[in-house]
Amino acid sequence: MPRHVLIVEDEISIRESLVDLFASDEVIVVAAATLADAKVALFSETPFDLIITDLRLGGNRDGGLQILAAAGLVHQHTPVIVLTAFPDDDNRHASERLNATYFLEKPVDLSVISKLAREHGVSSALSPGEFLAS
């Protein structure tokens, strides 16, 4: 059974790199560039196995926090990786309060994201393989 990953990132080059990292026969990737698109995906019937979100989306300073809050409503057990170029203590603590699983400072090496995803049963181009459903 394929795994499902939601990627929320407004920077097209980063979003495309993350999509390329995960998209395969084993992983279905849903990519969103805006907070609105991400909310549509989060409240769909898709059972996400991993969510990766930028903290700031476009001009929205708290877009990633809104993603975390929404994920907490409908995907309580889904690990969430927060990416940010603004790793100050306020952002870190707000992300932790909203149950971010990981808080990573940009630029992030894709191998780090791949390793974290693999720990949660999601394969990638850097760590392919079959996983048992968790």
N, CA, C and O atoms as a DFTB+ gen file, in Angstrom:
536 C
 N C O
     1  1       0.839      -1.172       0.000
     2  2       0.000       0.000       0.000
     3  2       0.889       1.242       0.000
     4  3       1.795       1.345       0.827
     5  1       0.648       2.182      -0.909
     6  2       1.518       3.365      -0.966
     7  2       1.344       4.262       0.260
     8  3       0.287       4.295       0.890
     9  1       2.399       4.973       0.569
    10  2       2.384       5.965       1.642
    11  2       2.010       7.305       1.022
    12  3       2.182       7.507      -0.180
    13  1       1.498       8.222       1.841
    14  2       1.077       9.539       1.371
    15  2       1.836      10.619       2.117
    16  3       1.909      10.612       3.346
    17  1       2.407      11.561       1.348
    18  2       3.174      12.665       1.918
    19  2       2.576      13.980       1.438
    20  3       2.306      14.151       0.249
    21  1       2.370      14.907       2.368
    22  2       1.937      16.260       2.030
    23  2       3.127      17.187       2.187
    24  3       3.757      17.233       3.243
    25  1       3.430      17.927       1.125
    26  2       4.514      18.911       1.150
    27  2       3.894      20.289       0.968
    28  3       3.210      20.547      -0.023
    29  1       4.138      21.172       1.933
    30  2       3.618      22.533       1.885
    31  2       4.817      23.477       1.865
    32  3       5.499      23.655       2.874
    33  1       5.060      24.070       0.716
    34  2       6.247      24.918       0.530
    35  2       5.961      25.910      -0.581
    36  3       5.588      25.517      -1.686
    37  1       6.134      27.207      -0.294
    38  2       5.857      28.217      -1.306
    39  2       7.020      28.453      -2.271
    40  3       6.810      28.959      -3.374
    41  1       8.229      28.098      -1.876
    42  2       9.381      28.252      -2.778
    43  2       9.396      27.077      -3.744
    44  3       9.589      25.929      -3.342
    45  1       9.191      27.375      -5.019
    46  2       9.013      26.323      -6.011
    47  2      10.204      25.373      -6.104
    48  3      10.013      24.168      -6.263
    49  1      11.420      25.887      -6.009
    50  2      12.592      25.006      -6.140
    51  2      12.666      24.013      -4.981
    52  3      13.004      22.847      -5.186
    53  1      12.355      24.464      -3.780
    54  2      12.368      23.568      -2.625
    55  2      11.218      22.565      -2.731
    56  3      11.399      21.373      -2.482
    57  1      10.033      23.061      -3.105
    58  2       8.879      22.175      -3.242
    59  2       9.155      21.084      -4.272
    60  3       8.869      19.912      -4.027
    61  1       9.705      21.461      -5.418
    62  2       9.994      20.479      -6.455
    63  2      11.069      19.486      -6.014
    64  3      10.984      18.301      -6.338
    65  1      12.069      19.951      -5.286
    66  2      13.110      19.043      -4.774
    67  2      12.514      18.024      -3.813
    68  3      12.874      16.847      -3.847
    69  1      11.600      18.477      -2.955
    70  2      10.967      17.556      -2.016
    71  2      10.039      16.571      -2.730
    72  3       9.995      15.389      -2.388
    73  1       9.309      17.064      -3.712
    74  2       8.455      16.162      -4.500
    75  2       9.317      15.109      -5.180
    76  3       8.996      13.922      -5.142
    77  1      10.409      15.540      -5.802
    78  2      11.315      14.593      -6.470
    79  2      11.915      13.592      -5.484
    80  3      12.143      12.434      -5.835
    81  1      12.167      14.027      -4.273
    82  2      12.733      13.145      -3.260
    83  2      11.788      11.993      -2.936
    84  3      12.233      10.862      -2.744
    85  1      10.490      12.272      -2.874
    86  2       9.544      11.261      -2.407
    87  2       8.729      10.560      -3.485
    88  3       8.374       9.394      -3.314
    89  1       8.423      11.230      -4.584
    90  2       7.510      10.662      -5.580
    91  2       8.051       9.350      -6.148
    92  3       9.153       9.299      -6.695
    93  1       7.251       8.291      -6.004
    94  2       7.635       6.969      -6.498
    95  2       6.391       6.094      -6.536
    96  3       5.293       6.550      -6.218
    97  1       6.566       4.844      -6.923
    98  2       5.453       3.900      -6.886
    99  2       5.010       3.626      -5.457
   100  3       3.868       3.235      -5.218
   101  1       5.919       3.834      -4.503
   102  2       5.638       3.547      -3.099
   103  2       5.076       4.741      -2.339
   104  3       4.510       4.579      -1.258
   105  1       5.230       5.949      -2.902
   106  2       4.828       7.157      -2.185
   107  2       4.037       8.077      -3.122
   108  3       4.487       8.417      -4.217
   109  1       2.858       8.465      -2.663
   110  2       2.042       9.440      -3.378
   111  2       2.252      10.786      -2.700
   112  3       2.045      10.923      -1.494
   113  1       2.666      11.779      -3.485
   114  2       2.965      13.097      -2.941
   115  2       1.887      14.085      -3.347
   116  3       1.500      14.164      -4.513
   117  1       1.410      14.836      -2.368
   118  2       0.515      15.962      -2.611
   119  2       1.322      17.204      -2.258
   120  3       1.818      17.332      -1.138
   121  1       1.452      18.119      -3.218
   122  2       2.229      19.337      -2.986
   123  2       1.305      20.550      -2.990
   124  3       0.421      20.668      -3.839
   125  1       1.516      21.434      -2.048
   126  2       0.731      22.657      -1.937
   127  2       1.678      23.845      -1.815
   128  3       2.669      23.793      -1.086
   129  1       1.359      24.914      -2.539
   130  2       2.187      26.115      -2.504
   131  2       1.612      27.188      -1.590
   132  3       2.308      28.132      -1.214
   133  1       0.337      27.038      -1.235
   134  2      -0.328      28.062      -0.430
   135  2      -1.003      27.436       0.786
   136  3      -1.246      26.230       0.833
   137  1      -1.293      28.271       1.750
   138  2      -2.001      27.832       2.941
   139  2      -3.377      27.281       2.562
   140  3      -3.805      26.255       3.090
   141  1      -4.059      27.958       1.658
   142  2      -5.395      27.511       1.237
   143  2      -5.342      26.125       0.599
   144  3      -6.159      25.264       0.926
   145  1      -4.394      25.901      -0.302
   146  2      -4.262      24.588      -0.947
   147  2      -3.906      23.505       0.080
   148  3      -4.388      22.375      -0.003
   149  1      -3.068      23.860       1.033
   150  2      -2.678      22.894       2.063
   151  2      -3.871      22.503       2.925
   152  3      -4.031      21.333       3.271
   153  1      -4.703      23.472       3.270
   154  2      -5.880      23.164       4.082
   155  2      -6.845      22.256       3.325
   156  3      -7.434      21.351       3.916
   157  1      -7.011      22.487       2.038
   158  2      -7.862      21.604       1.235
   159  2      -7.326      20.173       1.307
   160  3      -8.088      19.227       1.502
   161  1      -6.022      20.027       1.150
   162  2      -5.408      18.693       1.201
   163  2      -5.563      18.068       2.587
   164  3      -5.908      16.892       2.704
   165  1      -5.312      18.846       3.625
   166  2      -5.393      18.319       4.990
   167  2      -6.786      17.820       5.344
   168  3      -6.932      16.823       6.050
   169  1      -7.807      18.513       4.854
   170  2      -9.173      18.146       5.200
   171  2      -9.819      17.232       4.157
   172  3     -11.030      17.014       4.178
   173  1      -9.006      16.703       3.253
   174  2      -9.490      15.720       2.285
   175  2      -9.522      14.352       2.962
   176  3      -9.242      14.233       4.155
   177  1      -9.857      13.349       2.210
   178  2      -9.926      11.991       2.757
   179  2      -8.559      11.298       2.766
   180  3      -8.457      10.158       3.219
   181  1      -7.521      11.957       2.281
   182  2      -6.205      11.341       2.184
   183  2      -5.600      11.116       3.568
   184  3      -5.513      12.050       4.365
   185  1      -5.184       9.890       3.858
   186  2      -4.546       9.590       5.146
   187  2      -3.029       9.816       5.067
   188  3      -2.288       8.893       4.727
   189  1      -2.573      11.004       5.371
   190  2      -1.155      11.316       5.228
   191  2      -0.313      10.566       6.258
   192  3      -0.683      10.438       7.426
   193  1       0.843      10.072       5.777
   194  2       1.800       9.367       6.627
   195  2       2.923      10.284       7.075
   196  3       3.645       9.972       8.022
   197  1       3.073      11.428       6.387
   198  2       4.107      12.405       6.711
   199  2       3.678      13.743       6.137
   200  3       3.167      13.821       5.020
   201  1       3.893      14.800       6.919
   202  2       3.620      16.167       6.454
   203  2       4.909      16.958       6.620
   204  3       5.545      16.928       7.673
   205  1       5.282      17.668       5.553
   206  2       6.450      18.554       5.591
   207  2       5.938      19.944       5.251
   208  3       5.326      20.140       4.201
   209  1       6.182      20.909       6.130
   210  2       5.682      22.254       5.880
   211  2       6.732      23.309       6.171
   212  3       7.514      23.202       7.116
   213  1       6.723      24.320       5.338
   214  2       7.509      25.520       5.588
   215  2       6.805      26.279       6.709
   216  3       5.582      26.202       6.829
   217  1       7.545      26.998       7.517
   218  2       6.935      27.759       8.600
   219  2       6.258      29.020       8.070
   220  3       5.147      29.356       8.480
   221  1       6.927      29.707       7.166
   222  2       6.350      30.917       6.570
   223  2       5.932      30.605       5.147
   224  3       6.724      30.093       4.355
   225  1       4.707      30.908       4.831
   226  2       4.189      30.652       3.494
   227  2       3.848      31.980       2.831
   228  3       2.887      32.649       3.212
   229  1       4.649      32.353       1.831
   230  2       4.437      33.640       1.179
   231  2       4.577      34.743       2.209
   232  3       5.560      34.799       2.947
   233  1       3.599      35.609       2.253
   234  2       3.618      36.704       3.212
   235  2       3.024      36.333       4.551
   236  3       2.909      37.183       5.434
   237  1       2.644      35.079       4.719
   238  2       1.969      34.643       5.935
   239  2       2.985      34.101       6.939
   240  3       3.467      32.977       6.804
   241  1       3.301      34.909       7.939
   242  2       4.311      34.524       8.939
   243  2       3.942      33.272       9.720
   244  3       4.823      32.518      10.134
   245  1       2.649      33.042       9.927
   246  2       2.244      31.899      10.742
   247  2       1.568      30.805       9.918
   248  3       0.833      29.986      10.470
   249  1       1.803      30.779       8.623
   250  2       1.183      29.776       7.758
   251  2       1.497      28.356       8.184
   252  3       0.605      27.509       8.238
   253  1       2.743      28.091       8.484
   254  2       3.142      26.754       8.920
   255  2       2.515      26.384      10.250
   256  3       2.186      25.221      10.480
   257  1       2.347      27.366      11.129
   258  2       1.686      27.099      12.409
   259  2       0.222      26.749      12.180
   260  3      -0.337      25.905      12.880
   261  1      -0.396      27.400      11.199
   262  2      -1.783      27.058      10.870
   263  2      -1.869      25.642      10.300
   264  3      -2.837      24.924      10.551
   265  1      -0.857      25.247       9.535
   266  2      -0.808      23.873       9.014
   267  2      -0.702      22.897      10.190
   268  3      -1.403      21.886      10.224
   269  1       0.168      23.201      11.145
   270  2       0.309      22.344      12.327
   271  2      -1.006      22.230      13.102
   272  3      -1.384      21.141      13.534
   273  1      -1.695      23.351      13.274
   274  2      -2.964      23.330      14.002
   275  2      -3.993      22.484      13.259
   276  3      -4.695      21.681      13.873
   277  1      -4.085      22.660      11.945
   278  2      -5.037      21.876      11.153
   279  2      -4.669      20.398      11.173
   280  3      -5.544      19.541      11.295
   281  1      -3.384      20.098      11.055
   282  2      -2.936      18.702      11.089
   283  2      -3.292      18.072      12.432
   284  3      -3.653      16.897      12.494
   285  1      -3.192      18.846      13.496
   286  2      -3.542      18.342      14.814
   287  2      -5.012      17.975      14.934
   288  3      -5.378      17.130      15.751
   289  1      -5.850      18.599      14.131
   290  2      -7.280      18.293      14.155
   291  2      -7.613      17.009      13.408
   292  3      -8.447      16.222      13.856
   293  1      -6.959      16.798      12.268
   294  2      -7.367      15.683      11.403
   295  2      -6.296      14.615      11.192
   296  3      -6.591      13.542      10.667
   297  1      -5.088      14.890      11.585
   298  2      -3.992      13.928      11.405
   299  2      -3.142      13.896      12.675
   300  3      -1.931      14.116      12.626
   301  1      -3.782      13.622      13.804
   302  2      -3.117      13.729      15.103
   303  2      -1.860      12.877      15.226
   304  3      -0.932      13.249      15.944
   305  1      -1.816      11.746      14.541
   306  2      -0.692      10.826      14.709
   307  2       0.312      10.895      13.563
   308  3       1.227      10.076      13.487
   309  1       0.145      11.856      12.686
   310  2       1.039      11.999      11.543
   311  2       2.249      12.846      11.931
   312  3       2.088      13.952      12.448
   313  1       3.457      12.338      11.686
   314  2       4.640      13.159      11.977
   315  2       4.701      14.371      11.051
   316  3       4.382      14.285       9.865
   317  1       5.118      15.503      11.619
   318  2       5.214      16.748      10.860
   319  2       6.634      17.292      10.975
   320  3       7.162      17.482      12.070
   321  1       7.234      17.536       9.816
   322  2       8.552      18.165       9.745
   323  2       8.343      19.627       9.375
   324  3       7.780      19.932       8.324
   325  1       8.795      20.525      10.235
   326  2       8.702      21.959       9.975
   327  2      10.060      22.439       9.474
   328  3      11.094      22.184      10.091
   329  1      10.033      23.139       8.340
   330  2      11.242      23.726       7.769
   331  2      11.153      25.238       7.914
   332  3      10.099      25.827       7.676
   333  1      12.249      25.860       8.302
   334  2      12.206      27.311       8.436
   335  2      13.572      27.946       8.227
   336  3      14.607      27.374       8.569
   337  1      13.545      29.124       7.664
   338  2      14.744      29.946       7.566
   339  2      14.797      30.915       8.754
   340  3      15.719      31.722       8.872
   341  1      13.789      30.819       9.628
   342  2      13.654      31.716      10.785
   343  2      13.527      30.881      12.059
   344  3      12.445      30.796      12.641
   345  1      14.645      30.257      12.500
   346  2      14.585      29.307      13.617
   347  2      14.672      29.949      14.997
   348  3      15.367      29.435      15.873
   349  1      13.976      31.067      15.201
   350  2      14.071      31.699      16.519
   351  2      13.275      30.898      17.557
   352  3      12.478      30.023      17.219
   353  1      13.517      31.223      18.814
   354  2      12.903      30.477      19.907
   355  2      11.376      30.556      19.889
   356  3      10.708      29.573      20.211
   357  1      10.815      31.707      19.520
   358  2       9.356      31.833      19.471
   359  2       8.761      30.855      18.464
   360  3       7.776      30.179      18.758
   361  1       9.360      30.781      17.272
   362  2       8.869      29.850      16.253
   363  2       9.037      28.397      16.706
   364  3       8.147      27.570      16.512
   365  1      10.175      28.105      17.306
   366  2      10.435      26.738      17.772
   367  2       9.411      26.342      18.849
   368  3       8.834      25.257      18.785
   369  1       9.190      27.212      19.825
   370  2       8.271      26.884      20.913
   371  2       6.831      26.779      20.406
   372  3       6.086      25.899      20.838
   373  1       6.438      27.665      19.501
   374  2       5.084      27.593      18.935
   375  2       4.910      26.290      18.161
   376  3       3.862      25.651      18.251
   377  1       5.920      25.895      17.409
   378  2       5.855      24.639      16.657
   379  2       5.772      23.442      17.596
   380  3       5.014      22.503      17.353
   381  1       6.550      23.481      18.661
   382  2       6.521      22.387      19.636
   383  2       5.161      22.293      20.313
   384  3       4.643      21.194      20.514
   385  1       4.572      23.445      20.669
   386  2       3.245      23.443      21.302
   387  2       2.191      22.842      20.376
   388  3       1.219      22.245      20.838
   389  1       2.386      23.000      19.076
   390  2       1.438      22.469      18.089
   391  2       1.859      21.084      17.600
   392  3       1.382      20.607      16.570
   393  1       2.751      20.452      18.342
   394  2       3.153      19.057      18.113
   395  2       3.949      18.802      16.844
   396  3       3.796      17.752      16.220
   397  1       4.794      19.746      16.454
   398  2       5.725      19.462      15.359
   399  2       6.647      18.337      15.821
   400  3       7.150      18.352      16.944
   401  1       6.858      17.376      14.950
   402  2       7.730      16.262      15.301
   403  2       9.188      16.680      15.186
   404  3      10.018      16.302      16.013
   405  1       9.494      17.468      14.147
   406  2      10.857      17.944      13.912
   407  2      10.796      19.411      13.495
   408  3       9.856      19.838      12.825
   409  1      11.797      20.169      13.896
   410  2      11.917      21.592      13.567
   411  2      13.306      21.770      12.971
   412  3      14.299      21.742      13.698
   413  1      13.386      21.954      11.653
   414  2      14.671      21.984      10.950
   415  2      14.921      23.344      10.311
   416  3      14.023      23.949       9.726
   417  1      16.157      23.810      10.434
   418  2      16.559      25.086       9.854
   419  2      16.985      24.901       8.402
   420  3      17.752      23.996       8.074
   421  1      16.469      25.784       7.535
   422  2      16.888      25.794       6.132
   423  2      18.260      26.438       6.051
   424  3      18.552      27.320       6.859
   425  1      19.097      26.053       5.141
   426  2      18.872      24.955       4.202
   427  2      19.059      23.608       4.904
   428  3      19.933      23.452       5.756
   429  1      18.230      22.652       4.531
   430  2      18.271      21.316       5.113
   431  2      18.755      20.346       4.050
   432  3      18.254      20.346       2.926
   433  1      19.709      19.538       4.396
   434  2      20.180      18.501       3.482
   435  2      19.055      17.494       3.290
   436  3      18.450      17.045       4.263
   437  1      18.773      17.137       2.042
   438  2      17.697      16.188       1.756
   439  2      17.917      14.836       2.423
   440  3      16.956      14.121       2.707
   441  1      19.173      14.483       2.674
   442  2      19.436      13.203       3.337
   443  2      18.896      13.199       4.773
   444  3      18.509      12.149       5.287
   445  1      18.869      14.357       5.413
   446  2      18.319      14.461       6.766
   447  2      16.809      14.226       6.722
   448  3      16.269      13.474       7.534
   449  1      16.136      14.869       5.779
   450  2      14.694      14.684       5.631
   451  2      14.387      13.235       5.274
   452  3      13.441      12.646       5.797
   453  1      15.184      12.669       4.388
   454  2      15.000      11.278       3.978
   455  2      15.137      10.333       5.162
   456  3      14.343       9.405       5.310
   457  1      16.139      10.562       6.007
   458  2      16.363       9.715       7.185
   459  2      15.180       9.811       8.140
   460  3      14.709       8.793       8.647
   461  1      14.701      11.017       8.387
   462  2      13.560      11.192       9.290
   463  2      12.312      10.525       8.713
   464  3      11.553       9.889       9.444
   465  1      12.102      10.668       7.421
   466  2      10.944      10.044       6.776
   467  2      11.015       8.527       6.897
   468  3      10.020       7.868       7.199
   469  1      12.194       7.988       6.661
   470  2      12.383       6.535       6.743
   471  2      12.058       6.020       8.146
   472  3      11.494       4.936       8.294
   473  1      12.411       6.793       9.174
   474  2      12.099       6.408      10.555
   475  2      10.595       6.285      10.784
   476  3      10.150       5.633      11.728
   477  1       9.815       6.925       9.902
   478  2       8.357       6.881      10.010
   479  2       7.733       6.056       8.891
   480  3       6.541       6.178       8.606
   481  1       8.559       5.208       8.254
   482  2       8.038       4.274       7.274
   483  2       7.795       4.817       5.892
   484  3       7.072       4.208       5.103
   485  1       8.393       5.966       5.580
   486  2       8.213       6.574       4.259
   487  2       9.536       6.519       3.510
   488  3      10.535       7.087       3.951
   489  1       9.533       5.830       2.375
   490  2      10.757       5.716       1.585
   491  2      10.946       6.960       0.722
   492  3      10.024       7.751       0.525
   493  1      12.156       7.108       0.219
   494  2      12.477       8.238      -0.656
   495  2      13.524       7.785      -1.658
   496  3      13.994       6.649      -1.609
   497  1      13.882       8.675      -2.559
   498  2      14.918       8.352      -3.538
   499  2      16.254       8.067      -2.853
   500  3      17.078       7.323      -3.385
   501  1      16.472       8.655      -1.677
   502  2      17.723       8.451      -0.953
   503  2      17.664       7.266       0.004
   504  3      18.701       6.801       0.476
   505  1      16.475       6.781       0.291
   506  2      16.339       5.606       1.160
   507  2      15.149       4.769       0.692
   508  3      14.126       4.681       1.371
   509  1      15.307       4.154      -0.491
   510  2      14.201       3.359      -1.028
   511  2      14.019       2.082      -0.219
   512  3      14.914       1.658       0.512
   513  1      12.871       1.493      -0.361
   514  2      12.652       0.213       0.309
   515  2      11.211      -0.016       0.668
   516  3      10.412       0.918       0.742
   517  1      10.891      -1.255       0.888
   518  2       9.559      -1.639       1.313
   519  2       9.462      -1.475       2.833
   520  3      10.415      -1.751       3.562
   521  1       8.318      -1.031       3.283
   522  2       8.090      -0.859       4.710
   523  2       6.799      -1.558       5.093
   524  3       5.865      -1.656       4.297
   525  1       6.766      -2.030       6.296
   526  2       5.516      -2.564       6.817
   527  2       4.652      -1.388       7.238
   528  3       5.156      -0.398       7.768
   529  1       3.370      -1.496       7.006
   530  2       2.461      -0.418       7.415
   531  2       2.517      -0.274       8.931
   532  3       2.494      -1.256       9.673
   533  1       2.590       0.972       9.361
   534  2       2.635       1.196      10.819
   535  2       1.306       1.647      11.332
   536  3       1.155       1.883      12.530
